[in-house]
Amino acid sequence: MPSHEATDLFIALGAVAKRLKHRPLPEHASLQGVPFAPRHIAALLQIGQDAPIGMSELSERMHVSLATMSQVVTDLEEWGLVERASDRADRRRTLVSISREHRPAIKAIFEQRMRPLDRALRRLEPDERTALIRGLMVLAEELDRGPGDKGGSGRATSTSTSASTGKESLR
């Protein structure tokens, strides 16, 4: 039987996930008719945060294969939201950035999605913020484990998920 804390965490995460998933995107004329899926919003947030960004780095941050990330970026590019360019320092590397025309709309999405998270983090003490983020990373690691994997001592030894393991398709 799961502990009461595990049950409470499951319920709290469900409530957060539901609110994040059903939070409407801000109205912006340039985004009318774009068939966004959660994977597109997540990619735009990553690209907008650190543009230009290489495709490999983007796929690592999103914890998906390069092929999956390429398909998501292709969708965004076909909708005119992002641009791809070769890295001048390394022509083998492809960089992705938000198209100039759509930067205000993507900034509005970014602010709308991040504002509640920033407010919540500000309500916590610095050590509580660190513990929350670390706890969520540990949870992500545990969720990446196979169903038969019982390993671990109950205490986490790392605070990040390896980018080279556990990649799954975006849904």
C-alpha positions in Angstrom: 0.0 0.0 0.0 1.4 3.4 -0.8 2.2 5.9 2.0 -0.2 8.7 2.8 2.5 11.2 1.5 2.7 9.3 -1.8 -1.1 9.5 -2.2 -1.1 13.2 -1.3 1.7 13.8 -3.8 -0.2 11.9 -6.5 -3.4 13.9 -5.9 -1.4 17.3 -5.8 0.5 16.5 -9.1 -2.8 15.5 -10.8 -4.3 18.8 -9.8 -1.3 20.7 -11.1 -1.1 18.8 -14.3 -4.8 19.3 -15.0 -4.5 23.1 -14.4 -1.4 23.3 -16.6 -3.0 21.3 -19.4 -6.3 23.1 -19.5 -4.9 26.6 -19.1 -6.0 28.4 -22.3 -3.3 30.1 -24.4 -3.4 33.9 -24.6 -5.4 35.4 -27.5 -3.1 36.6 -30.2 -4.1 37.3 -33.8 -0.9 35.8 -35.2 -1.7 32.4 -33.5 -5.2 32.1 -34.8 -5.8 28.6 -36.2 -2.5 27.1 -35.1 -3.2 23.5 -33.9 -1.0 23.5 -30.9 -0.3 20.4 -28.9 1.4 20.4 -25.5 4.7 19.3 -27.2 4.6 22.4 -29.4 4.2 24.7 -26.4 6.9 23.0 -24.5 9.3 23.3 -27.4 8.4 27.0 -28.0 9.1 27.7 -24.3 12.5 26.0 -24.6 13.4 27.8 -27.8 12.2 31.2 -26.6 14.2 30.8 -23.4 17.5 30.2 -25.0 17.3 31.1 -28.7 19.0 30.3 -30.9 19.3 26.7 -29.6 20.8 23.7 -31.4 18.5 20.8 -32.3 20.5 18.3 -30.2 20.4 20.5 -27.1 16.7 21.1 -27.6 16.0 17.3 -27.9 18.1 16.7 -24.7 16.3 19.3 -22.8 12.9 17.9 -23.9 14.1 14.3 -23.2 13.1 13.1 -26.6 14.9 11.7 -29.6 16.4 14.0 -32.2 13.9 12.6 -34.8 10.9 13.4 -32.5 12.2 16.9 -31.8 12.8 17.4 -35.5 9.2 16.6 -36.3 8.0 19.1 -33.6 10.3 21.8 -35.0 9.1 21.0 -38.5 5.5 21.6 -37.4 6.5 24.9 -35.8 8.5 25.9 -38.8 5.6 25.1 -41.2 3.3 27.4 -39.1 5.9 30.1 -39.4 6.6 30.2 -35.6 10.3 29.3 -35.8 13.2 29.5 -38.1 16.1 27.1 -38.7 19.6 28.2 -39.7 23.0 26.6 -39.9 25.5 27.5 -37.2 28.2 29.7 -38.8 30.8 28.2 -36.5 29.8 24.6 -37.3 27.7 24.1 -40.5 26.7 20.6 -39.4 24.7 22.1 -36.5 21.2 23.5 -37.0 20.0 26.3 -34.8 16.4 27.1 -34.1 14.9 30.5 -33.0 11.5 32.1 -32.8 10.6 34.0 -36.0 10.8 37.7 -35.5 7.1 38.1 -36.5 5.9 35.8 -33.8 8.2 36.9 -30.9 5.5 39.0 -29.2 3.0 36.2 -29.3 5.5 33.6 -28.0 6.5 36.0 -25.3 2.9 36.3 -24.2 2.6 32.5 -24.0 5.9 32.3 -22.1 4.7 34.9 -19.6 1.3 33.3 -19.2 2.7 29.8 -18.6 5.5 30.9 -16.3 3.8 33.6 -14.2 2.0 31.1 -11.8 5.2 29.1 -11.4 7.1 32.3 -10.5 4.5 33.4 -8.1 4.5 29.9 -6.4 8.3 29.9 -6.1 8.3 33.4 -4.6 6.0 32.1 -1.8 8.6 29.6 -0.8 11.8 30.1 1.1 15.0 29.5 -0.9 15.7 26.1 0.7 12.1 25.1 0.0 12.4 26.1 -3.7 15.6 24.0 -4.0 13.9 21.0 -2.2 10.8 21.3 -4.5 12.8 21.3 -7.7 15.1 18.5 -6.5 12.1 16.5 -5.4 10.4 16.9 -8.8 13.7 15.8 -10.6 13.9 12.7 -8.3 10.2 11.9 -9.1 11.0 12.3 -12.9 13.9 9.8 -12.5 11.7 7.4 -10.6 9.0 7.6 -13.3 11.6 6.9 -16.0 12.5 3.6 -14.3 11.2 0.3 -15.6 8.3 -1.4 -13.8 10.5 -4.2 -12.6 13.4 -2.0 -11.5 13.5 -2.0 -7.7 17.0 -0.5 -7.4 17.9 2.5 -5.3 18.2 2.9 -1.6 15.2 5.2 -1.2 17.5 8.2 -1.3 18.4 10.0 -4.5 22.0 10.4 -5.4 21.7 12.7 -8.3 19.5 15.7 -9.1 19.2 15.5 -12.9 18.0 13.0 -15.4 20.6 11.8 -18.0 19.8 13.3 -21.4 21.1 10.1 -23.1 18.6 7.7 -21.3 14.9 7.3 -21.0 13.9 9.3 -24.1 10.3 9.0 -25.0 8.0 10.4 -27.6 6.2 13.6 -26.8 2.5 13.2 -26.6 
